[in-house]
Amino acid sequence: MVDQEWAVKVETDIQQIYDGFAYEGSHLEAVNCYSTMCSIKISYDSTENMDDVLGEFAMKIPWDLHSYVEVNNRAPGKPRTVFYISREGHKIPARN
């Protein structure tokens, strides 16, 4: 189930946060929010660009959250990450 009101607001907020910092060499591919969490997919021109974003991006989100990051820098193509962030007051579900 998706909380449309929250999801649309937070997707817009995350897009604005990302745009406000204009991380050189990174590309916001998708932001998808549901009821209690969001996934944020970012690709990079190089692993150096990825390091800059990994060190800062989640810290710029202005609510108390839990996060998990998947890093894929070994597959063919550009390095990419997927940030999973929780809605305030929630945790990211445990991975099996």
Protein Blocks (a to p, Z undefined) as FASTA:
>chain_A
ZZfklmmmmmmmmmmmmmmnopghiacfbdcddfkoccdddddfbfklmmmmmmmmmmmp
ccdcdddddddfkbgcjdddddddddehiacdddZZ
